[in-house]
Amino acid sequence: MLLAIEAPTLTRFTLQLFVILLTARLLGEIAKRLGFAPVVGELLTGILLGPSLLRWAAPSVFATLFPDGVGGAPALDAVGQLGLLFLLVLAGLETDLDLIRQRASVAIAVAAGSILVPFISGFALGWVIPAAYLVDPGQRLLFALFLATALSISAVPVIARVLIDLDVVHHDPTQILLAAALINDVIGWILLSVVAGIARRGSVDPFATTVTVGVLVGFFVVMFTVGQRVVDTVYRHTQRGPPIGQLSTLILLALGIAALAEELGIEAFLGAFVVGILVRRTDLLAREVQQNFEGLTLAVLAPVFFATAGLEADLTTLADPLVAALAVVTVAVAVGGKFVGTAAGASLVGRRGREVIGMGAGLNARGALELVVASVGLSLGVLTEAMYGVVVLVAILTTVVAVPILRWAFAGLERTEV
């Protein structure tokens, strides 16, 4: 009897996974053949399968795949959230603190400009957006802070992937770009964690916000001192066993510290991000183990996250001229803010010309990480469905536009080993 009850649910879940992974693979390959990063195609998976297209073009097929609506698939959402955590572990594994130190003076200037200008312009935009597009007009300050954070973030994985494909990752300007992107990422996640804490309280309370920042600082201090020693010790012991022990240890650390971060009032994704950094710093994670973890995440879990995030976005709302105009303005502010901020920071340290455009394009790529911000905003009730769709559109368009500009800016530069 139990199996008879659960079988239809299991069948539907496996069907959903099959369709999502197949679509993500096909769109990823198409994007790759067109000269874009595969993540561009994967970002479109949820848009294609969700209310933005499939429900409109083939409602019966959509109803078969999601009979309870996009919100009625808790198992799929759980897999997507696991994909989110693992994506952030990967982002941490790619965060090279030594690179940041080597390029600190120039990278800090570029990163500061690429965060401050989009944050200020995003905050200003959030302050003037019509009240009809806010969940609660009385919470405009919170909405403006969240939008500012969303427009400030960059996606290191997209930048790194394109630079590796171009074989220019060892150029001096591209090293600066990577270092600035890493700084941008760390600050972006801290900002998101603080703003999410404010959203949970429902108001901007200076004392509570100070406490949140204090807990966050304490978390980082403990993790990079005591936590680093614990992770080092654990990974030294894993050297005695098979590689699968390192993989399971990485997953256990990610789940455990993510849960601890959530319990402390810090976002779980920040805990997962810190785990990736700590494990990278041990320099003990076998390359094959990281590749296996990356393969599991990028081939299975991440596409499910992209899909569940895209399923929540209904881009048919762009048919409304006012929403379409809002989307155009938001994209313009997002792109312009990053380019202006990056150029301002780079010019302060003597950088000019095509490489500055390349840095601006790279830091403009929001990629999957923008979907993380959008998903957090939607789940916390900060973003309306219309604004959620606009932020998802920003993620897609900035990633698509960044790739050809990066290729133009950095292809053919004289190679400078660093």
C-alpha positions as CSV (number, residue, x, y, z in Angstrom):
1,M,0.0,0.0,0.0
2,L,2.8,2.4,0.9
3,L,4.5,1.8,-2.5
4,A,1.2,2.3,-4.3
5,I,0.9,5.7,-2.7
6,E,4.5,6.8,-3.3
7,A,5.0,5.3,-6.8
8,P,3.3,8.1,-8.8
9,T,5.2,10.7,-6.9
10,L,8.5,9.0,-7.5
11,T,7.6,8.5,-11.1
12,R,6.8,12.2,-11.5
13,F,10.0,13.2,-9.7
14,T,12.2,11.1,-11.9
15,L,10.4,12.4,-15.0
16,Q,11.0,16.0,-13.9
17,L,14.7,15.2,-13.3
18,F,15.0,13.5,-16.7
19,V,13.4,16.4,-18.6
20,I,15.4,19.1,-16.7
21,L,18.8,17.4,-17.1
22,L,18.2,16.5,-20.7
23,T,17.1,20.1,-21.5
24,A,20.0,21.6,-19.6
25,R,22.5,19.4,-21.5
26,L,21.0,20.2,-24.9
27,L,20.9,24.0,-24.2
28,G,24.4,23.9,-22.7
29,E,25.7,22.2,-25.8
30,I,23.9,24.7,-28.1
31,A,25.3,27.6,-26.1
32,K,28.8,26.1,-26.3
33,R,28.6,25.7,-30.1
34,L,27.4,29.4,-30.4
35,G,30.5,30.5,-28.5
36,F,29.0,31.1,-25.1
37,A,29.7,29.4,-21.8
38,P,27.5,26.3,-21.3
39,V,26.1,27.9,-18.2
40,V,24.2,30.3,-20.5
41,G,22.2,27.5,-21.9
42,E,21.6,26.0,-18.4
43,L,20.4,29.3,-17.1
44,L,17.6,29.1,-19.8
45,T,16.5,25.7,-18.7
46,G,14.0,26.8,-16.1
47,I,12.8,29.6,-18.3
48,L,12.1,27.2,-21.1
49,L,10.3,24.6,-18.9
50,G,8.4,27.0,-16.7
51,P,5.6,29.5,-17.0
52,S,7.6,31.8,-19.2
53,L,7.4,29.4,-22.2
54,L,6.2,25.8,-21.7
55,R,3.0,26.7,-19.7
56,W,2.2,29.3,-22.3
57,A,3.1,27.2,-25.4
58,A,2.0,23.7,-24.3
59,P,-0.1,23.9,-21.2
60,S,-1.1,20.2,-21.2
61,V,2.6,19.2,-21.3
62,F,3.4,21.6,-18.5
63,A,0.4,20.2,-16.5
64,T,1.7,16.7,-17.0
65,L,5.2,17.6,-15.8
66,F,4.1,19.9,-13.0
67,P,0.5,18.9,-12.1
68,D,0.6,20.8,-8.8
69,G,2.3,23.8,-10.3
70,V,5.9,24.8,-10.0
71,G,5.5,25.3,-6.2
72,G,4.2,21.7,-5.8
73,A,7.5,19.9,-6.3
74,P,9.3,19.9,-2.9
75,A,11.6,17.0,-3.7
76,L,12.8,18.9,-6.8
77,D,13.3,22.0,-4.8
78,A,15.3,20.1,-2.2
79,V,17.7,18.8,-4.9
80,G,18.0,22.3,-6.2
81,Q,18.9,23.7,-2.8
82,L,21.5,21.0,-2.5
83,G,22.8,22.1,-5.9
84,L,23.0,25.7,-4.6
85,L,25.1,24.7,-1.6
86,F,27.4,22.6,-3.7
87,L,27.8,25.5,-6.2
88,L,28.9,27.7,-3.4
89,V,31.4,25.1,-2.2
90,L,32.8,25.1,-5.8
91,A,32.9,28.9,-5.7
92,G,35.0,28.7,-2.5
93,L,37.3,26.1,-4.0
94,E,38.0,28.6,-6.8
95,T,38.6,31.5,-4.4
96,D,42.4,31.9,-4.3
97,L,43.3,34.1,-1.3
98,D,47.0,34.1,-2.4
99,L,46.0,35.6,-5.7
100,I,44.0,38.3,-3.9
101,R,47.1,39.1,-1.8
102,Q,49.4,39.2,-4.8
103,R,47.1,41.6,-6.7
104,A,45.7,43.3,-3.6
105,S,46.3,47.0,-4.4
106,V,45.0,47.0,-7.9
107,A,42.3,44.4,-7.4
108,I,40.9,46.2,-4.4
109,A,40.5,49.4,-6.4
110,V,38.8,47.6,-9.2
111,A,36.6,45.5,-6.9
112,A,35.7,48.6,-4.8
113,G,34.5,50.5,-7.9
114,S,32.6,47.4,-9.3
115,I,30.7,47.1,-6.0
116,L,30.2,50.6,-4.8
117,V,28.8,52.1,-8.0
118,P,26.3,49.3,-8.7
119,F,25.3,49.2,-5.1
120,I,24.6,53.0,-5.0
121,S,22.8,53.0,-8.4
122,G,20.8,49.8,-7.4
123,F,19.8,51.4,-4.1
124,A,18.7,54.5,-5.9
125,L,16.7,52.5,-8.4
126,G,15.1,50.5,-5.6
127,W,14.0,53.8,-4.0
128,V,12.1,55.0,-7.1
129,I,10.6,51.8,-8.4
130,P,6.7,52.1,-8.3
131,A,5.2,50.7,-5.1
132,A,3.1,48.3,-7.2
133,Y,6.2,46.2,-7.8
134,L,7.1,45.9,-4.1
135,V,5.8,43.2,-1.8
136,D,5.3,45.8,1.0
137,P,5.6,49.5,0.1
138,G,6.4,50.1,3.8
139,Q,9.6,48.0,3.4
140,R,11.1,50.1,0.6
141,L,14.4,50.5,2.4
142,L,14.8,46.7,2.7
143,F,13.8,46.3,-1.0
144,A,16.3,48.9,-2.1
145,L,19.1,47.3,0.0
146,F,18.3,43.9,-1.5
147,L,18.2,45.2,-5.1
148,A,21.5,47.1,-4.5
149,T,23.1,43.8,-3.3
150,A,21.7,41.9,-6.3
151,L,23.2,44.4,-8.8
152,S,26.6,44.4,-7.0
153,I,27.4,40.7,-7.3
154,S,29.6,39.0,-9.9
155,A,30.1,35.3,-11.0
156,V,33.7,34.1,-10.6
157,P,32.9,30.7,-12.3
158,V,31.7,32.3,-15.5
159,I,34.7,34.6,-15.7
160,A,37.2,31.9,-14.9
161,R,35.6,29.5,-17.5
162,V,35.8,32.0,-20.3
163,L,39.4,33.1,-19.5
164,I,40.5,29.4,-19.4
165,D,38.8,28.7,-22.7
166,L,40.7,31.7,-24.2
167,D,44.0,30.5,-22.7
168,V,44.6,34.0,-21.3
169,V,44.2,33.2,-17.6
170,H,47.9,34.0,-16.9
171,H,47.8,37.6,-18.4
172,D,48.4,40.4,-15.9
173,P,45.0,42.1,-16.6
174,T,43.1,38.8,-16.4
175,Q,44.8,38.0,-13.1
176,I,43.7,41.4,-11.8
177,L,40.1,40.7,-13.1
178,L,40.0,37.3,-11.3
179,A,41.4,38.8,-8.0
180,A,38.8,41.6,-8.2
181,A,36.0,39.1,-8.9
182,L,37.0,37.0,-5.9
183,I,36.9,40.1,-3.6
184,N,33.6,41.1,-5.2
185,D,32.2,37.6,-4.5
186,V,33.3,37.6,-0.8
187,I,31.9,41.0,-0.1
188,G,28.7,40.2,-2.1
189,W,27.9,37.2,0.0
190,I,28.6,39.1,3.2
191,L,26.2,41.8,2.0
192,L,23.6,39.3,1.1
193,S,23.8,37.6,4.4
194,V,23.4,40.9,6.3
195,V,20.4,42.0,4.1
196,A,18.8,38.6,4.4
197,G,19.1,38.9,8.2
198,I,17.4,42.2,8.0
199,A,14.6,40.7,5.8
200,R,14.0,38.0,8.4
201,R,13.5,40.6,11.1
202,G,11.2,42.6,8.8
203,S,12.8,45.9,9.5
204,V,16.1,47.8,9.6
205,D,17.1,47.7,13.3
206,P,20.6,49.2,13.8
207,F,21.2,47.2,16.9
208,A,20.1,43.9,15.4
209,T,22.1,44.6,12.3
210,T,25.2,45.3,14.4
211,V,24.7,42.0,16.1
212,T,24.3,40.2,12.8
213,V,27.6,41.8,11.5
214,G,29.3,40.9,14.8
215,V,28.1,37.3,14.5
216,L,29.3,37.3,10.9
217,V,32.8,38.6,11.8
218,G,33.0,36.1,14.7
219,F,32.0,33.3,12.3
220,F,34.8,34.2,9.9
221,V,37.4,34.6,12.6
222,V,36.6,31.2,14.1
223,M,36.4,29.5,10.7
224,F,39.7,30.9,9.5
225,T,41.5,30.0,12.7
226,V,40.1,27.1,14.7
227,G,38.1,25.9,11.7
228,Q,41.1,25.9,9.4
229,R,43.1,23.8,11.8
230,V,40.2,21.3,12.1
231,V,39.9,21.1,8.3
232,D,43.6,20.7,7.9
233,T,43.7,17.9,10.5
234,V,40.7,16.1,9.0
235,Y,42.2,16.2,5.5
236,R,45.6,15.0,6.7
237,H,43.8,11.9,8.0
238,T,41.9,11.4,4.8
239,Q,45.3,11.0,2.9
240,R,45.6,7.5,4.5
241,G,42.3,6.2,2.9
242,P,40.8,6.0,-0.6
243,P,39.8,9.2,-2.5
244,I,36.2,8.6,-1.8
245,G,36.9,9.5,1.8
246,Q,38.0,13.0,0.7
247,L,34.8,13.4,-1.3
248,S,32.5,12.4,1.5
249,T,34.5,14.6,4.0
250,L,34.0,17.6,1.7
251,I,30.3,16.9,1.5
252,L,29.9,16.4,5.2
253,L,31.9,19.6,6.0
254,A,29.7,21.5,3.6
255,L,26.4,20.2,5.1
256,G,27.6,20.6,8.7
257,I,29.0,24.1,8.4
258,A,26.1,25.3,6.2
259,A,23.7,24.1,9.0
260,L,25.8,25.8,11.6
261,A,25.7,29.1,9.7
262,E,22.0,28.9,9.3
263,E,21.6,28.2,13.0
264,L,23.7,31.3,13.8
265,G,21.4,33.4,11.7
266,I,23.9,33.5,8.8
267,E,22.8,32.2,5.4
268,A,23.7,28.5,4.8
269,F,25.2,29.4,1.4
270,L,27.8,31.5,3.1
271,G,28.8,28.5,5.3
272,A,29.2,26.4,2.2
273,F,31.3,29.1,0.5
274,V,33.6,29.2,3.5
275,V,34.0,25.4,3.5
276,G,35.3,25.6,-0.1
277,I,37.9,28.3,0.8
278,L,39.1,26.3,3.9
279,V,39.5,23.1,1.9
280,R,41.3,24.9,-0.9
281,R,43.7,26.4,1.7
282,T,44.6,22.9,3.0
283,D,46.1,22.1,-0.5
284,L,45.3,18.5,0.4
285,L,42.2,17.9,-1.8
286,A,43.1,15.5,-4.6
287,R,42.6,16.9,-8.0
288,E,40.5,13.9,-9.1
289,V,38.3,14.3,-6.0
290,Q,37.6,18.0,-6.9
291,Q,36.9,16.9,-10.5
292,N,34.4,14.3,-9.3
293,F,32.7,16.8,-7.0
294,E,32.6,19.3,-9.7
295,G,31.2,16.8,-12.2
296,L,28.4,15.8,-9.8
297,T,27.5,19.4,-9.1
298,L,27.6,20.8,-12.6
299,A,26.2,17.8,-14.4
300,V,23.3,16.9,-12.0
301,L,22.7,19.2,-9.0
302,A,23.4,22.7,-10.5
303,P,21.1,22.3,-13.5
304,V,18.3,21.4,-11.1
305,F,18.9,24.5,-9.2
306,F,18.9,26.6,-12.4
307,A,15.7,25.0,-13.4
308,T,13.9,25.5,-10.1
309,A,15.0,29.1,-10.0
310,G,13.8,29.6,-13.6
311,L,10.5,27.9,-12.9
312,E,9.7,30.6,-10.4
313,A,10.2,33.3,-13.0
314,D,7.3,34.2,-15.2
315,L,8.8,36.3,-18.0
316,T,5.4,36.6,-19.7
317,T,4.9,39.6,-17.3
318,L,7.3,41.4,-19.6
319,A,4.4,41.7,-22.0
320,D,3.1,44.4,-19.7
321,P,4.8,47.6,-21.1
322,L,5.4,48.9,-17.6
323,V,7.2,45.7,-16.5
324,A,9.1,45.7,-19.7
325,A,10.3,49.3,-19.2
326,L,11.3,48.4,-15.6
327,A,13.3,45.5,-16.9
328,V,15.1,47.6,-19.5
329,V,15.9,50.2,-16.8
330,T,17.1,47.6,-14.4
331,V,19.4,45.9,-16.9
332,A,20.8,49.3,-18.0
333,V,21.5,50.2,-14.4
334,A,23.1,46.8,-13.7
335,V,25.3,46.9,-16.8
336,G,26.1,50.6,-16.6
337,G,26.9,50.5,-12.9
338,K,29.4,47.7,-13.3
339,F,31.2,49.2,-16.3
340,V,31.4,52.7,-14.7
341,G,32.4,51.4,-11.3
342,T,35.1,49.1,-12.8
343,A,36.4,51.8,-15.1
344,A,36.6,54.3,-12.2
345,G,38.5,51.8,-10.0
346,A,40.8,50.7,-12.7
347,S,41.7,54.3,-13.8
348,L,42.8,55.1,-10.2
349,V,45.5,52.5,-10.5
350,G,46.6,53.4,-14.1
351,R,44.7,50.9,-16.1
352,R,43.4,52.0,-19.5
353,G,41.9,50.9,-22.8
354,R,40.6,47.5,-23.9
355,E,41.6,45.7,-20.7
356,V,39.4,48.0,-18.6
357,I,36.4,47.1,-20.9
358,G,37.3,43.4,-20.5
359,M,37.3,43.8,-16.7
360,G,34.0,45.6,-16.8
361,A,32.5,42.9,-19.0
362,G,33.8,40.1,-16.7
363,L,32.5,41.7,-13.5
364,N,29.2,42.3,-15.2
365,A,28.6,38.5,-15.6
366,R,26.2,37.6,-12.8
367,G,25.6,34.0,-13.9
368,A,24.1,31.5,-11.5
369,L,25.1,33.5,-8.5
370,E,22.5,36.1,-9.4
371,L,19.9,33.4,-9.3
372,V,21.0,32.6,-5.8
373,V,20.3,36.2,-4.8
374,A,17.0,36.2,-6.6
375,S,15.9,32.9,-5.0
376,V,16.8,34.2,-1.5
377,G,14.8,37.4,-2.2
378,L,11.8,35.5,-3.4
379,S,11.8,33.0,-0.5
380,L,12.1,35.8,2.1
381,G,9.3,37.7,0.5
382,V,11.4,40.7,-0.5
383,L,10.8,40.3,-4.3
384,T,7.5,40.2,-6.1
385,E,7.2,37.7,-8.9
386,A,7.6,40.5,-11.4
387,M,10.8,41.8,-9.8
388,Y,12.1,38.2,-9.4
389,G,11.6,37.8,-13.2
390,V,13.5,41.0,-13.8
391,V,16.5,40.0,-11.6
392,V,16.6,36.6,-13.4
393,L,16.6,38.4,-16.7
394,V,19.6,40.5,-15.5
395,A,21.4,37.3,-14.7
396,I,20.8,35.8,-18.1
397,L,21.5,39.0,-20.2
398,T,24.6,40.1,-18.3
399,T,26.1,36.6,-18.7
400,V,25.3,36.4,-22.4
401,V,26.7,39.9,-23.1
402,A,29.9,39.4,-21.0
403,V,31.2,36.4,-23.0
404,P,31.8,38.0,-26.4
405,I,33.1,41.2,-24.9
406,L,35.6,39.2,-22.8
407,R,36.7,37.4,-25.9
408,W,37.2,40.7,-27.8
409,A,39.0,42.4,-25.0
410,F,41.5,39.7,-24.0
411,A,42.0,37.6,-27.2
412,G,45.4,38.4,-28.8
413,L,47.0,40.1,-25.8
414,E,50.7,39.5,-25.4
415,R,51.1,36.8,-22.8
416,T,52.6,37.9,-19.5
417,E,53.3,35.1,-17.1
418,V,52.7,36.0,-13.4
